[in-house]
Amino acid sequence: MRTLLFILSALAVVSSGYWAYRENYRTQDELDRADGLRAEIAGARERLSILRAEWAYLNRPDRLRDLAELNFDKLGLIPLRPDQFGNIDQIAYPRAEMLDITDSIEVTSRGATLP
């Protein structure tokens, strides 16, 4: 009986060691994967900041003005003037439709009626 107990406890120790060994490697793999994802995110953020800087550079008002003047004949653009802008109170908003309620609805609850 004692030998069976020793064998079972030895198997338990070996199996728990194997489980711990396997979990350790799985954890290391996931940590490496997380580090890779962090590096990928950092690279994407860097690319995004570069693209934002390029966008700001390409949308400079003086550059856009020069492009509009160069392509005036092709685009048919006219220069902006201050009198072309309006105020918010000059906008005609559509009126809200009023619902025509002609039929009344009787509301009652169980055992009691409302006046």
Biopython code that builds the backbone (N, CA, C, O; Angstrom):
import numpy as np
from Bio.PDB.StructureBuilder import StructureBuilder

atoms = [
    (1, "MET", "N", (0.819, -1.188, 0.000)),
    (1, "MET", "CA", (0.000, 0.000, 0.000)),
    (1, "MET", "C", (0.867, 1.257, 0.000)),
    (1, "MET", "O", (0.556, 2.267, -0.632)),
    (2, "ARG", "N", (1.970, 1.145, 0.741)),
    (2, "ARG", "CA", (2.874, 2.269, 0.827)),
    (2, "ARG", "C", (3.532, 2.552, -0.528)),
    (2, "ARG", "O", (3.699, 3.716, -0.893)),
    (3, "THR", "N", (3.898, 1.540, -1.258)),
    (3, "THR", "CA", (4.521, 1.721, -2.562)),
    (3, "THR", "C", (3.545, 2.381, -3.550)),
    (3, "THR", "O", (3.941, 3.215, -4.364)),
    (4, "LEU", "N", (2.285, 1.998, -3.466)),
    (4, "LEU", "CA", (1.272, 2.618, -4.329)),
    (4, "LEU", "C", (1.151, 4.112, -4.018)),
    (4, "LEU", "O", (1.034, 4.924, -4.935)),
    (5, "LEU", "N", (1.179, 4.474, -2.759)),
    (5, "LEU", "CA", (1.119, 5.878, -2.351)),
    (5, "LEU", "C", (2.358, 6.628, -2.854)),
    (5, "LEU", "O", (2.239, 7.759, -3.325)),
    (6, "PHE", "N", (3.530, 6.023, -2.760)),
    (6, "PHE", "CA", (4.757, 6.635, -3.258)),
    (6, "PHE", "C", (4.708, 6.822, -4.773)),
    (6, "PHE", "O", (5.117, 7.863, -5.287)),
    (7, "ILE", "N", (4.217, 5.835, -5.470)),
    (7, "ILE", "CA", (4.123, 5.912, -6.933)),
    (7, "ILE", "C", (3.146, 7.013, -7.347)),
    (7, "ILE", "O", (3.426, 7.792, -8.259)),
    (8, "LEU", "N", (1.992, 7.070, -6.664)),
    (8, "LEU", "CA", (0.997, 8.094, -6.987)),
    (8, "LEU", "C", (1.514, 9.502, -6.686)),
    (8, "LEU", "O", (1.286, 10.431, -7.460)),
    (9, "SER", "N", (2.207, 9.652, -5.568)),
    (9, "SER", "CA", (2.747, 10.973, -5.236)),
    (9, "SER", "C", (3.871, 11.344, -6.199)),
    (9, "SER", "O", (3.986, 12.514, -6.564)),
    (10, "ALA", "N", (4.702, 10.393, -6.624)),
    (10, "ALA", "CA", (5.750, 10.681, -7.601)),
    (10, "ALA", "C", (5.135, 11.090, -8.941)),
    (10, "ALA", "O", (5.621, 12.016, -9.590)),
    (11, "LEU", "N", (4.065, 10.403, -9.356)),
    (11, "LEU", "CA", (3.371, 10.775, -10.588)),
    (11, "LEU", "C", (2.756, 12.175, -10.470)),
    (11, "LEU", "O", (2.774, 12.946, -11.429)),
    (12, "ALA", "N", (2.218, 12.494, -9.305)),
    (12, "ALA", "CA", (1.643, 13.827, -9.099)),
    (12, "ALA", "C", (2.722, 14.895, -9.185)),
    (12, "ALA", "O", (2.494, 15.954, -9.770)),
    (13, "VAL", "N", (3.881, 14.639, -8.617)),
    (13, "VAL", "CA", (4.976, 15.611, -8.666)),
    (13, "VAL", "C", (5.470, 15.779, -10.094)),
    (13, "VAL", "O", (5.703, 16.903, -10.538)),
    (14, "VAL", "N", (5.631, 14.681, -10.817)),
    (14, "VAL", "CA", (6.114, 14.747, -12.197)),
    (14, "VAL", "C", (5.090, 15.461, -13.079)),
    (14, "VAL", "O", (5.459, 16.304, -13.898)),
    (15, "SER", "N", (3.807, 15.130, -12.916)),
    (15, "SER", "CA", (2.781, 15.768, -13.755)),
    (15, "SER", "C", (2.647, 17.254, -13.427)),
    (15, "SER", "O", (2.451, 18.058, -14.338)),
    (16, "SER", "N", (2.747, 17.641, -12.159)),
    (16, "SER", "CA", (2.672, 19.069, -11.820)),
    (16, "SER", "C", (3.913, 19.806, -12.342)),
    (16, "SER", "O", (3.809, 20.961, -12.754)),
    (17, "GLY", "N", (5.070, 19.162, -12.331)),
    (17, "GLY", "CA", (6.273, 19.771, -12.900)),
    (17, "GLY", "C", (6.135, 19.955, -14.398)),
    (17, "GLY", "O", (6.506, 20.993, -14.945)),
    (18, "TYR", "N", (5.596, 18.935, -15.060)),
    (18, "TYR", "CA", (5.372, 19.040, -16.503)),
    (18, "TYR", "C", (4.392, 20.165, -16.811)),
    (18, "TYR", "O", (4.606, 20.942, -17.742)),
    (19, "TRP", "N", (3.306, 20.256, -16.023)),
    (19, "TRP", "CA", (2.313, 21.313, -16.225)),
    (19, "TRP", "C", (2.950, 22.694, -16.017)),
    (19, "TRP", "O", (2.716, 23.605, -16.812)),
    (20, "ALA", "N", (3.740, 22.855, -14.970)),
    (20, "ALA", "CA", (4.387, 24.136, -14.689)),
    (20, "ALA", "C", (5.373, 24.495, -15.809)),
    (20, "ALA", "O", (5.453, 25.656, -16.211)),
    (21, "TYR", "N", (6.107, 23.527, -16.305)),
    (21, "TYR", "CA", (7.057, 23.742, -17.394)),
    (21, "TYR", "C", (6.329, 24.211, -18.648)),
    (21, "TYR", "O", (6.750, 25.167, -19.300)),
    (22, "ARG", "N", (5.228, 23.530, -18.981)),
    (22, "ARG", "CA", (4.438, 23.868, -20.166)),
    (22, "ARG", "C", (3.800, 25.254, -20.028)),
    (22, "ARG", "O", (3.812, 26.038, -20.978)),
    (23, "GLU", "N", (3.249, 25.555, -18.860)),
    (23, "GLU", "CA", (2.636, 26.874, -18.633)),
    (23, "GLU", "C", (3.671, 27.990, -18.708)),
    (23, "GLU", "O", (3.381, 29.083, -19.194)),
    (24, "ASN", "N", (4.875, 27.710, -18.228)),
    (24, "ASN", "CA", (5.940, 28.704, -18.292)),
    (24, "ASN", "C", (6.254, 29.048, -19.741)),
    (24, "ASN", "O", (6.379, 30.227, -20.070)),
    (25, "TYR", "N", (6.383, 28.080, -20.597)),
    (25, "TYR", "CA", (6.687, 28.338, -21.994)),
    (25, "TYR", "C", (5.517, 29.006, -22.713)),
    (25, "TYR", "O", (5.726, 29.868, -23.567)),
    (26, "ARG", "N", (4.298, 28.618, -22.377)),
    (26, "ARG", "CA", (3.138, 29.279, -22.979)),
    (26, "ARG", "C", (3.081, 30.744, -22.557)),
    (26, "ARG", "O", (2.751, 31.612, -23.364)),
    (27, "THR", "N", (3.400, 31.018, -21.302)),
    (27, "THR", "CA", (3.412, 32.390, -20.807)),
    (27, "THR", "C", (4.493, 33.203, -21.500)),
    (27, "THR", "O", (4.263, 34.349, -21.885)),
    (28, "GLN", "N", (5.678, 32.609, -21.659)),
    (28, "GLN", "CA", (6.763, 33.308, -22.354)),
    (28, "GLN", "C", (6.385, 33.617, -23.802)),
    (28, "GLN", "O", (6.689, 34.697, -24.309)),
    (29, "ASP", "N", (5.722, 32.668, -24.465)),
    (29, "ASP", "CA", (5.287, 32.904, -25.841)),
    (29, "ASP", "C", (4.278, 34.051, -25.915)),
    (29, "ASP", "O", (4.356, 34.893, -26.810)),
    (30, "GLU", "N", (3.342, 34.083, -24.982)),
    (30, "GLU", "CA", (2.346, 35.158, -24.978)),
    (30, "GLU", "C", (2.983, 36.508, -24.658)),
    (30, "GLU", "O", (2.582, 37.529, -25.216)),
    (31, "LEU", "N", (3.965, 36.521, -23.770)),
    (31, "LEU", "CA", (4.668, 37.764, -23.470)),
    (31, "LEU", "C", (5.441, 38.266, -24.687)),
    (31, "LEU", "O", (5.466, 39.467, -24.956)),
    (32, "ASP", "N", (6.071, 37.349, -25.421)),
    (32, "ASP", "CA", (6.767, 37.732, -26.646)),
    (32, "ASP", "C", (5.785, 38.268, -27.684)),
    (32, "ASP", "O", (6.074, 39.233, -28.392)),
    (33, "ARG", "N", (4.632, 37.633, -27.760)),
    (33, "ARG", "CA", (3.592, 38.095, -28.692)),
    (33, "ARG", "C", (3.111, 39.492, -28.301)),
    (33, "ARG", "O", (2.918, 40.345, -29.167)),
    (34, "ALA", "N", (2.918, 39.729, -27.011)),
    (34, "ALA", "CA", (2.486, 41.045, -26.539)),
    (34, "ALA", "C", (3.549, 42.099, -26.838)),
    (34, "ALA", "O", (3.218, 43.220, -27.224)),
    (35, "ASP", "N", (4.819, 41.747, -26.664)),
    (35, "ASP", "CA", (5.894, 42.691, -26.991)),
    (35, "ASP", "C", (5.900, 43.013, -28.484)),
    (35, "ASP", "O", (6.119, 44.159, -28.878)),
    (36, "GLY", "N", (5.663, 42.007, -29.301)),
    (36, "GLY", "CA", (5.582, 42.232, -30.746)),
    (36, "GLY", "C", (4.429, 43.155, -31.105)),
    (36, "GLY", "O", (4.571, 44.037, -31.952)),
    (37, "LEU", "N", (3.287, 42.950, -30.459)),
    (37, "LEU", "CA", (2.145, 43.821, -30.714)),
    (37, "LEU", "C", (2.420, 45.255, -30.267)),
    (37, "LEU", "O", (2.038, 46.209, -30.945)),
    (38, "ARG", "N", (3.088, 45.397, -29.118)),
    (38, "ARG", "CA", (3.439, 46.751, -28.657)),
    (38, "ARG", "C", (4.368, 47.445, -29.650)),
    (38, "ARG", "O", (4.213, 48.635, -29.928)),
    (39, "ALA", "N", (5.323, 46.707, -30.177)),
    (39, "ALA", "CA", (6.238, 47.281, -31.165)),
    (39, "ALA", "C", (5.488, 47.654, -32.444)),
    (39, "ALA", "O", (5.754, 48.694, -33.047)),
    (40, "GLU", "N", (4.555, 46.805, -32.849)),
    (40, "GLU", "CA", (3.755, 47.097, -34.037)),
    (40, "GLU", "C", (2.887, 48.340, -33.830)),
    (40, "GLU", "O", (2.751, 49.163, -34.735)),
    (41, "ILE", "N", (2.307, 48.471, -32.651)),
    (41, "ILE", "CA", (1.493, 49.651, -32.335)),
    (41, "ILE", "C", (2.358, 50.901, -32.327)),
    (41, "ILE", "O", (1.944, 51.943, -32.836)),
    (42, "ALA", "N", (3.550, 50.812, -31.755)),
    (42, "ALA", "CA", (4.454, 51.966, -31.735)),
    (42, "ALA", "C", (4.826, 52.381, -33.156)),
    (42, "ALA", "O", (4.881, 53.572, -33.462)),
    (43, "GLY", "N", (5.079, 51.408, -34.018)),
    (43, "GLY", "CA", (5.388, 51.724, -35.414)),
    (43, "GLY", "C", (4.207, 52.364, -36.125)),
    (43, "GLY", "O", (4.381, 53.297, -36.909)),
    (44, "ALA", "N", (3.009, 51.867, -35.854)),
    (44, "ALA", "CA", (1.815, 52.447, -36.474)),
    (44, "ALA", "C", (1.590, 53.872, -35.986)),
    (44, "ALA", "O", (1.196, 54.738, -36.767)),
    (45, "ARG", "N", (1.834, 54.123, -34.712)),
    (45, "ARG", "CA", (1.682, 55.487, -34.180)),
    (45, "ARG", "C", (2.707, 56.425, -34.802)),
    (45, "ARG", "O", (2.403, 57.581, -35.098)),
    (46, "GLU", "N", (3.910, 55.928, -34.995)),
    (46, "GLU", "CA", (4.941, 56.759, -35.628)),
    (46, "GLU", "C", (4.571, 57.083, -37.064)),
    (46, "GLU", "O", (4.722, 58.221, -37.507)),
    (47, "ARG", "N", (4.082, 56.075, -37.800)),
    (47, "ARG", "CA", (3.649, 56.324, -39.175)),
    (47, "ARG", "C", (2.487, 57.313, -39.216)),
    (47, "ARG", "O", (2.417, 58.167, -40.101)),
    (48, "LEU", "N", (1.578, 57.189, -38.252)),
    (48, "LEU", "CA", (0.439, 58.095, -38.194)),
    (48, "LEU", "C", (0.880, 59.529, -37.927)),
    (48, "LEU", "O", (0.348, 60.464, -38.526)),
    (49, "SER", "N", (1.840, 59.707, -37.038)),
    (49, "SER", "CA", (2.320, 61.064, -36.765)),
    (49, "SER", "C", (3.026, 61.647, -37.987)),
    (49, "SER", "O", (2.907, 62.843, -38.257)),
    (50, "ILE", "N", (3.751, 60.824, -38.721)),
    (50, "ILE", "CA", (4.399, 61.291, -39.950)),
    (50, "ILE", "C", (3.352, 61.676, -40.987)),
    (50, "ILE", "O", (3.491, 62.698, -41.658)),
    (51, "LEU", "N", (2.305, 60.866, -41.124)),
    (51, "LEU", "CA", (1.247, 61.180, -42.084)),
    (51, "LEU", "C", (0.512, 62.462, -41.705)),
    (51, "LEU", "O", (0.149, 63.255, -42.574)),
    (52, "ARG", "N", (0.294, 62.663, -40.407)),
    (52, "ARG", "CA", (-0.355, 63.907, -39.973)),
    (52, "ARG", "C", (0.519, 65.115, -40.285)),
    (52, "ARG", "O", (0.011, 66.158, -40.699)),
    (53, "ALA", "N", (1.824, 64.983, -40.090)),
    (53, "ALA", "CA", (2.729, 66.089, -40.410)),
    (53, "ALA", "C", (2.736, 66.359, -41.911)),
    (53, "ALA", "O", (2.738, 67.519, -42.325)),
    (54, "GLU", "N", (2.740, 65.318, -42.728)),
    (54, "GLU", "CA", (2.693, 65.507, -44.177)),
    (54, "GLU", "C", (1.387, 66.162, -44.603)),
    (54, "GLU", "O", (1.373, 67.028, -45.479)),
    (55, "TRP", "N", (0.282, 65.742, -43.975)),
    (55, "TRP", "CA", (-1.028, 66.320, -44.297)),
    (55, "TRP", "C", (-1.046, 67.813, -43.955)),
    (55, "TRP", "O", (-1.546, 68.622, -44.736)),
    (56, "ALA", "N", (-0.506, 68.173, -42.800)),
    (56, "ALA", "CA", (-0.449, 69.579, -42.403)),
    (56, "ALA", "C", (0.441, 70.356, -43.368)),
    (56, "ALA", "O", (0.131, 71.497, -43.712)),
    (57, "TYR", "N", (1.535, 69.757, -43.804)),
    (57, "TYR", "CA", (2.440, 70.426, -44.735)),
    (57, "TYR", "C", (1.764, 70.646, -46.085)),
    (57, "TYR", "O", (1.899, 71.711, -46.688)),
    (58, "LEU", "N", (1.036, 69.632, -46.557)),
    (58, "LEU", "CA", (0.392, 69.753, -47.870)),
    (58, "LEU", "C", (-0.823, 70.682, -47.838)),
    (58, "LEU", "O", (-1.220, 71.195, -48.884)),
    (59, "ASN", "N", (-1.411, 70.908, -46.689)),
    (59, "ASN", "CA", (-2.595, 71.761, -46.585)),
    (59, "ASN", "C", (-2.268, 73.155, -46.077)),
    (59, "ASN", "O", (-3.123, 73.812, -45.483)),
    (60, "ARG", "N", (-1.055, 73.610, -46.298)),
    (60, "ARG", "CA", (-0.696, 74.973, -45.925)),
    (60, "ARG", "C", (-1.518, 75.943, -46.770)),
    (60, "ARG", "O", (-1.676, 75.725, -47.971)),
    (61, "PRO", "N", (-2.041, 77.002, -46.172)),
    (61, "PRO", "CA", (-2.876, 77.941, -46.943)),
    (61, "PRO", "C", (-2.150, 78.574, -48.118)),
    (61, "PRO", "O", (-2.751, 78.747, -49.178)),
    (62, "ASP", "N", (-0.883, 78.924, -47.968)),
    (62, "ASP", "CA", (-0.170, 79.544, -49.088)),
    (62, "ASP", "C", (0.017, 78.559, -50.247)),
    (62, "ASP", "O", (-0.061, 78.948, -51.413)),
    (63, "ARG", "N", (0.261, 77.286, -49.926)),
    (63, "ARG", "CA", (0.400, 76.266, -50.979)),
    (63, "ARG", "C", (-0.927, 76.051, -51.693)),
    (63, "ARG", "O", (-0.970, 75.974, -52.921)),
    (64, "LEU", "N", (-2.005, 75.955, -50.929)),
    (64, "LEU", "CA", (-3.317, 75.749, -51.539)),
    (64, "LEU", "C", (-3.727, 76.959, -52.388)),
    (64, "LEU", "O", (-4.350, 76.796, -53.438)),
    (65, "ARG", "N", (-3.381, 78.162, -51.939)),
    (65, "ARG", "CA", (-3.682, 79.366, -52.703)),
    (65, "ARG", "C", (-2.932, 79.336, -54.031)),
    (65, "ARG", "O", (-3.496, 79.644, -55.081)),
    (66, "ASP", "N", (-1.657, 78.964, -53.973)),
    (66, "ASP", "CA", (-0.868, 78.879, -55.213)),
    (66, "ASP", "C", (-1.425, 77.822, -56.154)),
    (66, "ASP", "O", (-1.482, 78.046, -57.363)),
    (67, "LEU", "N", (-1.836, 76.684, -55.629)),
    (67, "LEU", "CA", (-2.424, 75.637, -56.471)),
    (67, "LEU", "C", (-3.741, 76.094, -57.091)),
    (67, "LEU", "O", (-4.027, 75.801, -58.252)),
    (68, "ALA", "N", (-4.537, 76.813, -56.307)),
    (68, "ALA", "CA", (-5.808, 77.309, -56.841)),
    (68, "ALA", "C", (-5.563, 78.319, -57.955)),
    (68, "ALA", "O", (-6.290, 78.339, -58.949)),
    (69, "GLU", "N", (-4.541, 79.160, -57.793)),
    (69, "GLU", "CA", (-4.225, 80.129, -58.848)),
    (69, "GLU", "C", (-3.681, 79.438, -60.094)),
    (69, "GLU", "O", (-4.004, 79.839, -61.213)),
    (70, "LEU", "N", (-2.854, 78.397, -59.914)),
    (70, "LEU", "CA", (-2.310, 77.677, -61.065)),
    (70, "LEU", "C", (-3.393, 76.937, -61.850)),
    (70, "LEU", "O", (-3.340, 76.865, -63.078)),
    (71, "ASN", "N", (-4.358, 76.399, -61.144)),
    (71, "ASN", "CA", (-5.403, 75.594, -61.772)),
    (71, "ASN", "C", (-6.718, 76.355, -61.898)),
    (71, "ASN", "O", (-7.787, 75.747, -61.957)),
    (72, "PHE", "N", (-6.640, 77.678, -61.938)),
    (72, "PHE", "CA", (-7.847, 78.495, -61.989)),
    (72, "PHE", "C", (-8.689, 78.174, -63.222)),
    (72, "PHE", "O", (-9.909, 78.046, -63.120)),
    (73, "ASP", "N", (-8.052, 78.045, -64.381)),
    (73, "ASP", "CA", (-8.789, 77.780, -65.628)),
    (73, "ASP", "C", (-9.413, 76.392, -65.629)),
    (73, "ASP", "O", (-10.542, 76.223, -66.090)),
    (74, "LYS", "N", (-8.697, 75.403, -65.122)),
    (74, "LYS", "CA", (-9.216, 74.027, -65.122)),
    (74, "LYS", "C", (-10.361, 73.855, -64.137)),
    (74, "LYS", "O", (-11.354, 73.192, -64.438)),
    (75, "LEU", "N", (-10.221, 74.455, -62.959)),
    (75, "LEU", "CA", (-11.207, 74.244, -61.902)),
    (75, "LEU", "C", (-12.355, 75.237, -61.933)),
    (75, "LEU", "O", (-13.437, 74.945, -61.423)),
    (76, "GLY", "N", (-12.142, 76.390, -62.515)),
    (76, "GLY", "CA", (-13.186, 77.402, -62.560)),
    (76, "GLY", "C", (-13.504, 77.969, -61.186)),
    (76, "GLY", "O", (-14.657, 78.278, -60.888)),
    (77, "LEU", "N", (-12.488, 78.105, -60.355)),
    (77, "LEU", "CA", (-12.686, 78.624, -59.004)),
    (77, "LEU", "C", (-12.734, 80.137, -59.024)),
    (77, "LEU", "O", (-12.131, 80.780, -59.883)),
    (78, "ILE", "N", (-13.449, 80.693, -58.078)),
    (78, "ILE", "CA", (-13.448, 82.143, -57.917)),
    (78, "ILE", "C", (-12.862, 82.450, -56.547)),
    (78, "ILE", "O", (-12.991, 81.650, -55.620)),
    (79, "PRO", "N", (-12.225, 83.596, -56.416)),
    (79, "PRO", "CA", (-11.633, 83.930, -55.121)),
    (79, "PRO", "C", (-12.722, 84.162, -54.070)),
    (79, "PRO", "O", (-13.815, 84.633, -54.382)),
    (80, "LEU", "N", (-12.406, 83.828, -52.841)),
    (80, "LEU", "CA", (-13.350, 84.037, -51.752)),
    (80, "LEU", "C", (-13.355, 85.506, -51.357)),
    (80, "LEU", "O", (-12.316, 86.163, -51.305)),
    (81, "ARG", "N", (-14.559, 86.000, -51.080)),
    (81, "ARG", "CA", (-14.720, 87.375, -50.604)),
    (81, "ARG", "C", (-15.503, 87.330, -49.295)),
    (81, "ARG", "O", (-16.267, 86.392, -49.064)),
    (82, "PRO", "N", (-15.323, 88.325, -48.445)),
    (82, "PRO", "CA", (-16.026, 88.317, -47.160)),
    (82, "PRO", "C", (-17.546, 88.384, -47.294)),
    (82, "PRO", "O", (-18.259, 87.905, -46.412)),
    (83, "ASP", "N", (-18.053, 88.970, -48.381)),
    (83, "ASP", "CA", (-19.510, 89.079, -48.517)),
    (83, "ASP", "C", (-20.156, 87.767, -48.971)),
    (83, "ASP", "O", (-21.379, 87.703, -49.097)),
    (84, "GLN", "N", (-19.357, 86.719, -49.221)),
    (84, "GLN", "CA", (-19.917, 85.432, -49.623)),
    (84, "GLN", "C", (-20.371, 84.605, -48.434)),
    (84, "GLN", "O", (-21.021, 83.575, -48.611)),
    (85, "PHE", "N", (-20.040, 85.036, -47.230)),
    (85, "PHE", "CA", (-20.409, 84.285, -46.040)),
    (85, "PHE", "C", (-21.677, 84.874, -45.454)),
    (85, "PHE", "O", (-21.934, 86.070, -45.591)),
    (86, "GLY", "N", (-22.467, 84.043, -44.806)),
    (86, "GLY", "CA", (-23.709, 84.492, -44.201)),
    (86, "GLY", "C", (-23.716, 84.235, -42.713)),
    (86, "GLY", "O", (-22.749, 83.724, -42.148)),
    (87, "ASN", "N", (-24.818, 84.594, -42.088)),
    (87, "ASN", "CA", (-25.009, 84.358, -40.658)),
    (87, "ASN", "C", (-25.923, 83.175, -40.452)),
    (87, "ASN", "O", (-26.647, 82.767, -41.361)),
    (88, "ILE", "N", (-25.889, 82.634, -39.272)),
    (88, "ILE", "CA", (-26.712, 81.456, -38.973)),
    (88, "ILE", "C", (-28.197, 81.788, -39.002)),
    (88, "ILE", "O", (-29.016, 80.922, -39.308)),
    (89, "ASP", "N", (-28.560, 83.040, -38.684)),
    (89, "ASP", "CA", (-29.983, 83.400, -38.673)),
    (89, "ASP", "C", (-30.549, 83.578, -40.084)),
    (89, "ASP", "O", (-31.755, 83.772, -40.233)),
    (90, "GLN", "N", (-29.718, 83.519, -41.108)),
    (90, "GLN", "CA", (-30.187, 83.620, -42.482)),
    (90, "GLN", "C", (-30.575, 82.264, -43.076)),
    (90, "GLN", "O", (-31.083, 82.201, -44.195)),
    (91, "ILE", "N", (-30.342, 81.196, -42.344)),
    (91, "ILE", "CA", (-30.656, 79.856, -42.838)),
    (91, "ILE", "C", (-32.133, 79.580, -42.613)),
    (91, "ILE", "O", (-32.644, 79.761, -41.508)),
    (92, "ALA", "N", (-32.817, 79.140, -43.661)),
    (92, "ALA", "CA", (-34.247, 78.826, -43.565)),
    (92, "ALA", "C", (-34.395, 77.348, -43.233)),
    (92, "ALA", "O", (-34.191, 76.488, -44.089)),
    (93, "TYR", "N", (-34.745, 77.063, -42.004)),
    (93, "TYR", "CA", (-34.975, 75.690, -41.577)),
    (93, "TYR", "C", (-36.420, 75.310, -41.861)),
    (93, "TYR", "O", (-37.305, 76.158, -41.751)),
    (94, "PRO", "N", (-36.686, 74.050, -42.225)),
    (94, "PRO", "CA", (-38.077, 73.645, -42.455)),
    (94, "PRO", "C", (-38.843, 73.627, -41.135)),
    (94, "PRO", "O", (-38.293, 73.315, -40.078)),
    (95, "ARG", "N", (-40.136, 73.972, -41.227)),
    (95, "ARG", "CA", (-40.963, 73.965, -40.029)),
    (95, "ARG", "C", (-41.315, 72.529, -39.664)),
    (95, "ARG", "O", (-41.470, 71.665, -40.527)),
    (96, "ALA", "N", (-41.434, 72.303, -38.373)),
    (96, "ALA", "CA", (-41.804, 70.966, -37.900)),
    (96, "ALA", "C", (-43.280, 70.726, -38.182)),
    (96, "ALA", "O", (-44.113, 71.610, -37.983)),
    (97, "GLU", "N", (-43.592, 69.532, -38.645)),
    (97, "GLU", "CA", (-44.987, 69.185, -38.927)),
    (97, "GLU", "C", (-45.743, 68.984, -37.631)),
    (97, "GLU", "O", (-45.259, 68.332, -36.705)),
    (98, "MET", "N", (-46.931, 69.548, -37.576)),
    (98, "MET", "CA", (-47.795, 69.353, -36.420)),
    (98, "MET", "C", (-48.683, 68.151, -36.709)),
    (98, "MET", "O", (-49.285, 68.049, -37.778)),
    (99, "LEU", "N", (-48.756, 67.248, -35.744)),
    (99, "LEU", "CA", (-49.591, 66.071, -35.913)),
    (99, "LEU", "C", (-51.043, 66.447, -35.651)),
    (99, "LEU", "O", (-51.354, 67.155, -34.693)),
    (100, "ASP", "N", (-51.917, 65.965, -36.512)),
    (100, "ASP", "CA", (-53.343, 66.216, -36.355)),
    (100, "ASP", "C", (-53.949, 65.058, -35.574)),
    (100, "ASP", "O", (-54.145, 63.966, -36.108)),
    (101, "ILE", "N", (-54.241, 65.311, -34.306)),
    (101, "ILE", "CA", (-54.824, 64.272, -33.452)),
    (101, "ILE", "C", (-56.317, 64.536, -33.354)),
    (101, "ILE", "O", (-56.757, 65.489, -32.710)),
    (102, "THR", "N", (-57.097, 63.661, -34.017)),
    (102, "THR", "CA", (-58.554, 63.852, -34.008)),
    (102, "THR", "C", (-59.253, 62.785, -33.190)),
    (102, "THR", "O", (-60.309, 63.050, -32.615)),
    (103, "ASP", "N", (-58.701, 61.601, -33.124)),
    (103, "ASP", "CA", (-59.330, 60.519, -32.373)),
    (103, "ASP", "C", (-58.761, 60.493, -30.969)),
    (103, "ASP", "O", (-57.544, 60.529, -30.784)),
    (104, "SER", "N", (-59.638, 60.430, -29.981)),
    (104, "SER", "CA", (-59.165, 60.324, -28.607)),
    (104, "SER", "C", (-58.975, 58.858, -28.251)),
    (104, "SER", "O", (-59.601, 57.977, -28.839)),
    (105, "ILE", "N", (-58.127, 58.617, -27.309)),
    (105, "ILE", "CA", (-57.828, 57.257, -26.878)),
    (105, "ILE", "C", (-58.229, 57.137, -25.422)),
    (105, "ILE", "O", (-57.843, 57.959, -24.592)),
    (106, "GLU", "N", (-59.004, 56.110, -25.117)),
    (106, "GLU", "CA", (-59.420, 55.892, -23.737)),
    (106, "GLU", "C", (-58.399, 54.993, -23.056)),
    (106, "GLU", "O", (-58.085, 53.905, -23.539)),
    (107, "VAL", "N", (-57.888, 55.469, -21.928)),
    (107, "VAL", "CA", (-56.868, 54.741, -21.194)),
    (107, "VAL", "C", (-57.477, 54.235, -19.904)),
    (107, "VAL", "O", (-57.981, 55.015, -19.096)),
    (108, "THR", "N", (-57.430, 52.934, -19.715)),
    (108, "THR", "CA", (-57.948, 52.345, -18.475)),
    (108, "THR", "C", (-56.962, 51.310, -17.973)),
    (108, "THR", "O", (-56.146, 50.772, -18.722)),
    (109, "SER", "N", (-57.065, 51.055, -16.696)),
    (109, "SER", "CA", (-56.262, 49.976, -16.132)),
    (109, "SER", "C", (-57.238, 48.972, -15.537)),
    (109, "SER", "O", (-58.438, 49.234, -15.453)),
    (110, "ARG", "N", (-56.734, 47.857, -15.138)),
    (110, "ARG", "CA", (-57.619, 46.800, -14.619)),
    (110, "ARG", "C", (-58.343, 47.263, -13.379)),
    (110, "ARG", "O", (-57.723, 47.670, -12.396)),
    (111, "GLY", "N", (-59.634, 47.199, -13.430)),
    (111, "GLY", "CA", (-60.447, 47.483, -12.260)),
    (111, "GLY", "C", (-60.673, 48.943, -11.985)),
    (111, "GLY", "O", (-61.538, 49.281, -11.177)),
    (112, "ALA", "N", (-59.932, 49.826, -12.624)),
    (112, "ALA", "CA", (-60.125, 51.245, -12.360)),
    (112, "ALA", "C", (-60.159, 51.985, -13.690)),
    (112, "ALA", "O", (-59.447, 51.631, -14.630)),
    (113, "THR", "N", (-60.977, 52.993, -13.758)),
    (113, "THR", "CA", (-61.074, 53.832, -14.962)),
    (113, "THR", "C", (-60.621, 55.221, -14.607)),
    (113, "THR", "O", (-60.868, 55.707, -13.503)),
    (114, "LEU", "N", (-59.982, 55.837, -15.512)),
    (114, "LEU", "CA", (-59.529, 57.199, -15.318)),
    (114, "LEU", "C", (-60.596, 58.157, -15.807)),
    (114, "LEU", "O", (-61.260, 57.862, -16.801)),
    (115, "PRO", "N", (-60.787, 59.281, -15.158)),
    (115, "PRO", "CA", (-61.850, 60.220, -15.593)),
    (115, "PRO", "C", (-61.518, 60.874, -16.908)),
    (115, "PRO", "O", (-62.298, 61.683, -17.409)),
]
sb = StructureBuilder()
sb.init_structure("model")
sb.init_model(0)
sb.init_chain("A")
sb.init_seg("    ")
for serial, (resi, resn, name, xyz) in enumerate(atoms, 1):
    if name == "N":
        sb.init_residue(resn, " ", resi, " ")
    sb.init_atom(name, np.array(xyz, "f"), 0.0, 1.0, " ", f" {name:<3s}", serial, name[0])
structure = sb.get_structure()
